[in-house]
Amino acid sequence: MSTVNKPASLFFEQFGARGTIIGPSPMRTGSPLGQSVAILLWMTLPVAAGYGLWHAALKRRAEGDRLASSLARLLSHAAMLGAAAPLSLLLFWVALVPVGRALLLPLVGLFVHVFGGAAAWGMARAGRHDARTQGAYWLSGASSNVLTFGGIVTILLLRSEVDPHAEKALAEVALYRIFEAPFYFLCAWPFAARLSATGAKPSFRDSFRPVTTVPLAGIVLGWALNLGGVPRPPALDGVAEILVKANVILMGLTVGLTLRRAAPVRHRASCLRMSSVKFLLVPAVSALLAWLLGFRGVTLQIVAVCASMPVAFMAVVASNLLQLDEELVGSLWLFTTAGMLVVVPALAFLLPAIGGVT
């Protein structure tokens, strides 16, 4: 059963893997493997550049750590204000509004984020960890790398003779992610800031950071224009693609600078706990929920894939922006990302069986 109410190729062509009009589907050019390599390069090269900048120019300076933190914060603000805010406006201005049964899939996507964060936070509380650690657990558990790794896994594992470029599957991924950005800015980040606060806990309103309200305003304005029937000017076509790339570069540089503090060996116990949440508990519960809701075939496979993704870029960016435990969040990101070397073969083995469940 597919939750997309129009032909998947048309949905993907309009909505895009990032939920935006970016012209014809990028999967129409080049092989799926070539597209996957390109995505991996876009994801890893900015991170490597940021990490290289730390080692080459900042590490040996007496004030290097302070400069790296300041530069990472400047880059994250630039990403939020200069790329994410106008991008949010453009994305939601033209987003297809899911109605009826199609709304169930994005709600399942929202559940995956909330459940992952709650499960990780519960582990931290059970282990009597301090406030900063609890905030890092919640943030990492609630943030999943659905777009990049989820897209790559979908392309490589869910192609078929009927859907050779995985366009139908990618359309389902786009639908699954509709509530992702609002959840991050409205819930996950403010709650992480509140959990991590030492001493008197700030109110939920005080937990907001001004810089995160700007992309949120873009989302609200985009939906308002969308629901109001205001057409987007043709001159803005293609701008979203530029902003996506700028956002990836700025966030990647921020992550690379932040990873200077990553110490997965030191935090191996936390890394193993987070992996059990990300790769065992959340996928099992989410796939069961999707099955109980009547999802079958490609849609059920998409839930299984998206619910199995590692800690997202956004968690590392947020840890810097909100001044949380950068060392722990960076360690969890690095460890769970490396864990995809095990998760992807496991998914390759399990997805055919999941797709055949009745």
KOLDO-444556 format. One line per field, with one value per residue (C-alpha): residue number from 0; residue in one letter; x, y negated, z negated. Coordinates in steps of 0.1 Angstrom, whole numbers, plus 5000, padded with zeros to 4 digits. Layout:
seq <- (NUM,...)
type <- (A,...)
x <- (X,...)
y <- (Y,...)
z <- (Z,...)
//
This chain:
seq <- (0,1,2,3,4,5,6,7,8,9,10,11,12,13,14,15,16,17,18,19,20,21,22,23,24,25,26,27,28,29,30,31,32,33,34,35,36,37,38,39,40,41,42,43,44,45,46,47,48,49,50,51,52,53,54,55,56,57,58,59,60,61,62,63,64,65,66,67,68,69,70,71,72,73,74,75,76,77,78,79,80,81,82,83,84,85,86,87,88,89,90,91,92,93,94,95,96,97,98,99,100,101,102,103,104,105,106,107,108,109,110,111,112,113,114,115,116,117,118,119,120,121,122,123,124,125,126,127,128,129,130,131,132,133,134,135,136,137,138,139,140,141,142,143,144,145,146,147,148,149,150,151,152,153,154,155,156,157,158,159,160,161,162,163,164,165,166,167,168,169,170,171,172,173,174,175,176,177,178,179,180,181,182,183,184,185,186,187,188,189,190,191,192,193,194,195,196,197,198,199,200,201,202,203,204,205,206,207,208,209,210,211,212,213,214,215,216,217,218,219,220,221,222,223,224,225,226,227,228,229,230,231,232,233,234,235,236,237,238,239,240,241,242,243,244,245,246,247,248,249,250,251,252,253,254,255,256,257,258,259,260,261,262,263,264,265,266,267,268,269,270,271,272,273,274,275,276,277,278,279,280,281,282,283,284,285,286,287,288,289,290,291,292,293,294,295,296,297,298,299,300,301,302,303,304,305,306,307,308,309,310,311,312,313,314,315,316,317,318,319,320,321,322,323,324,325,326,327,328,329,330,331,332,333,334,335,336,337,338,339,340,341,342,343,344,345,346,347,348,349,350,351,352,353,354,355,356,357)
type <- (M,S,T,V,N,K,P,A,S,L,F,F,E,Q,F,G,A,R,G,T,I,I,G,P,S,P,M,R,T,G,S,P,L,G,Q,S,V,A,I,L,L,W,M,T,L,P,V,A,A,G,Y,G,L,W,H,A,A,L,K,R,R,A,E,G,D,R,L,A,S,S,L,A,R,L,L,S,H,A,A,M,L,G,A,A,A,P,L,S,L,L,L,F,W,V,A,L,V,P,V,G,R,A,L,L,L,P,L,V,G,L,F,V,H,V,F,G,G,A,A,A,W,G,M,A,R,A,G,R,H,D,A,R,T,Q,G,A,Y,W,L,S,G,A,S,S,N,V,L,T,F,G,G,I,V,T,I,L,L,L,R,S,E,V,D,P,H,A,E,K,A,L,A,E,V,A,L,Y,R,I,F,E,A,P,F,Y,F,L,C,A,W,P,F,A,A,R,L,S,A,T,G,A,K,P,S,F,R,D,S,F,R,P,V,T,T,V,P,L,A,G,I,V,L,G,W,A,L,N,L,G,G,V,P,R,P,P,A,L,D,G,V,A,E,I,L,V,K,A,N,V,I,L,M,G,L,T,V,G,L,T,L,R,R,A,A,P,V,R,H,R,A,S,C,L,R,M,S,S,V,K,F,L,L,V,P,A,V,S,A,L,L,A,W,L,L,G,F,R,G,V,T,L,Q,I,V,A,V,C,A,S,M,P,V,A,F,M,A,V,V,A,S,N,L,L,Q,L,D,E,E,L,V,G,S,L,W,L,F,T,T,A,G,M,L,V,V,V,P,A,L,A,F,L,L,P,A,I,G,G,V,T)
x <- (5000,5013,5004,5011,4979,4993,5018,5051,5072,5051,5052,5090,5094,5074,5083,5119,5139,5143,5107,5111,5105,5140,5130,5130,5140,5177,5175,5168,5205,5233,5233,5220,5255,5269,5242,5250,5287,5278,5256,5283,5309,5286,5281,5317,5339,5326,5330,5365,5373,5361,5382,5412,5409,5410,5442,5459,5452,5438,5449,5485,5474,5470,5436,5427,5399,5382,5386,5372,5342,5336,5340,5317,5290,5294,5290,5259,5243,5251,5235,5204,5199,5213,5204,5179,5155,5149,5151,5123,5102,5107,5102,5069,5055,5052,5050,5022,4998,4991,4954,4934,4954,4985,4989,4996,5031,5045,5029,5048,5079,5072,5067,5101,5118,5098,5102,5139,5145,5123,5140,5175,5165,5150,5183,5202,5178,5180,5218,5215,5235,5239,5217,5241,5244,5206,5202,5228,5210,5176,5190,5209,5180,5155,5177,5180,5200,5170,5178,5213,5218,5181,5181,5213,5200,5167,5184,5206,5183,5148,5153,5132,5123,5091,5109,5145,5155,5137,5115,5084,5104,5120,5086,5076,5107,5098,5063,5078,5099,5073,5072,5110,5121,5092,5099,5136,5131,5099,5105,5138,5162,5143,5138,5175,5184,5161,5173,5209,5205,5222,5206,5172,5155,5145,5109,5101,5099,5133,5148,5143,5173,5165,5184,5162,5130,5141,5139,5107,5092,5102,5082,5051,5053,5058,5028,5007,5015,5009,4975,4966,4970,4997,5018,5055,5072,5090,5121,5126,5128,5162,5170,5162,5188,5215,5204,5204,5240,5251,5234,5252,5285,5280,5267,5294,5321,5304,5303,5339,5351,5329,5343,5376,5361,5346,5359,5339,5363,5359,5321,5319,5292,5270,5277,5266,5234,5226,5233,5208,5182,5189,5194,5173,5146,5133,5133,5115,5088,5083,5080,5055,5035,5035,5024,4996,4985,4982,5014,5028,5053,5075,5059,5067,5102,5107,5096,5121,5149,5142,5138,5173,5193,5222,5224,5219,5241,5216,5223,5259,5250,5225,5250,5273,5245,5229,5262,5254,5278,5296,5321,5293,5270,5300,5310,5275,5273,5306,5300,5264,5275,5302,5276,5260,5287,5268,5233,5232,5240,5214,5188,5198,5191,5158,5141,5129,5113,5097,5084,5067,5049,5011)
y <- (5000,4966,4935,4912,4900,4893,4911,4914,4901,4870,4865,4868,4846,4818,4824,4836,4857,4826,4817,4788,4780,4783,4791,4826,4855,4856,4894,4891,4883,4906,4940,4946,4955,4923,4903,4921,4913,4876,4875,4891,4866,4836,4850,4859,4833,4802,4822,4832,4796,4783,4810,4802,4765,4773,4794,4772,4737,4738,4767,4755,4720,4711,4697,4724,4741,4708,4697,4730,4727,4691,4700,4730,4709,4682,4708,4724,4690,4683,4717,4709,4673,4673,4707,4726,4697,4688,4725,4733,4705,4719,4756,4751,4726,4754,4785,4809,4809,4845,4852,4882,4915,4899,4879,4912,4916,4882,4888,4921,4901,4877,4906,4921,4888,4884,4921,4921,4890,4903,4937,4922,4897,4925,4944,4914,4909,4945,4943,4912,4891,4853,4827,4821,4857,4861,4833,4848,4882,4866,4845,4874,4899,4874,4865,4890,4887,4895,4873,4883,4918,4926,4915,4934,4966,4962,4957,4987,5012,5003,5001,5026,5034,5014,4985,4986,4952,4957,4927,4942,4950,4916,4900,4919,4906,4870,4876,4892,4861,4834,4827,4832,4795,4781,4808,4800,4762,4763,4793,4811,4782,4762,4793,4803,4768,4771,4806,4795,4765,4767,4751,4735,4749,4722,4721,4737,4702,4692,4724,4711,4695,4664,4678,4709,4689,4674,4708,4715,4682,4692,4725,4706,4680,4707,4727,4695,4687,4723,4726,4691,4702,4676,4689,4689,4666,4686,4665,4684,4718,4733,4710,4738,4761,4734,4729,4766,4769,4738,4752,4786,4768,4745,4773,4797,4772,4767,4804,4808,4782,4796,4831,4820,4828,4862,4891,4922,4945,4924,4925,4960,4970,4941,4949,4985,4974,4949,4976,4999,4972,4962,4996,5020,5004,4976,4996,5026,5005,4982,5010,5027,4995,4990,5026,5022,4990,5011,5001,5028,5031,5001,4979,5004,5008,4970,4968,4996,4977,4943,4955,4972,4941,4927,4894,4865,4836,4813,4827,4818,4783,4779,4789,4761,4736,4743,4748,4784,4813,4811,4839,4864,4855,4855,4889,4903,4889,4904,4938,4943,4930,4956,4982,4979,5003,5029,5016,5014,5051,5060,5039,5055,5089,5079,5055,5082,5100,5068,5060,5093,5091,5093)
z <- (5000,5009,4990,5020,5036,5070,5092,5072,5100,5103,5065,5065,5095,5078,5042,5044,5020,4998,4999,5024,5060,5075,5111,5125,5103,5099,5102,5139,5146,5138,5123,5088,5077,5091,5074,5041,5044,5051,5020,4999,5012,5004,4969,4961,4978,4958,4926,4936,4945,4911,4893,4915,4908,4871,4875,4900,4887,4852,4832,4824,4815,4778,4784,4810,4791,4784,4820,4833,4810,4821,4858,4855,4838,4865,4893,4876,4873,4909,4918,4898,4909,4944,4957,4935,4930,4967,4975,4951,4967,5002,4991,4973,4998,5024,5002,5010,4980,4970,4963,4953,4950,4966,4933,4914,4929,4917,4883,4881,4890,4862,4838,4847,4837,4805,4794,4802,4781,4752,4752,4751,4725,4704,4706,4694,4665,4655,4655,4633,4657,4652,4669,4698,4706,4705,4729,4753,4752,4759,4788,4804,4800,4815,4845,4874,4906,4928,4957,4966,4953,4957,4992,5001,4986,5003,5037,5033,5016,5028,5066,5086,5122,5117,5100,5113,5099,5066,5073,5057,5026,5025,5028,4996,4979,4987,4973,4942,4935,4936,4899,4893,4895,4874,4848,4845,4841,4821,4798,4800,4797,4770,4749,4752,4740,4711,4701,4703,4681,4647,4617,4622,4653,4678,4690,4723,4738,4724,4739,4774,4791,4812,4841,4843,4844,4878,4897,4878,4890,4925,4921,4908,4936,4962,4950,4948,4985,4994,4978,4989,5025,5033,5062,5059,5085,5113,5106,5074,5091,5085,5056,5031,5047,5042,5006,4999,5011,4991,4960,4964,4967,4937,4915,4926,4917,4883,4877,4887,4863,4835,4841,4827,4793,4803,4782,4790,4771,4739,4744,4757,4732,4743,4779,4774,4757,4784,4810,4793,4795,4830,4846,4825,4804,4826,4859,4843,4825,4855,4881,4858,4855,4893,4898,4873,4892,4923,4942,4965,4992,5001,4974,4946,4960,4959,4923,4915,4933,4920,4884,4886,4894,4873,4853,4877,4886,4870,4836,4838,4851,4823,4797,4808,4813,4779,4761,4751,4746,4779,4771,4763,4792,4816,4803,4807,4842,4852,4837,4850,4885,4885,4874,4908,4920,4901,4904,4943,4948,4922,4940,4973,4958,4940,4964,4989,4960,4947,4981,4984,4950,4954)
//
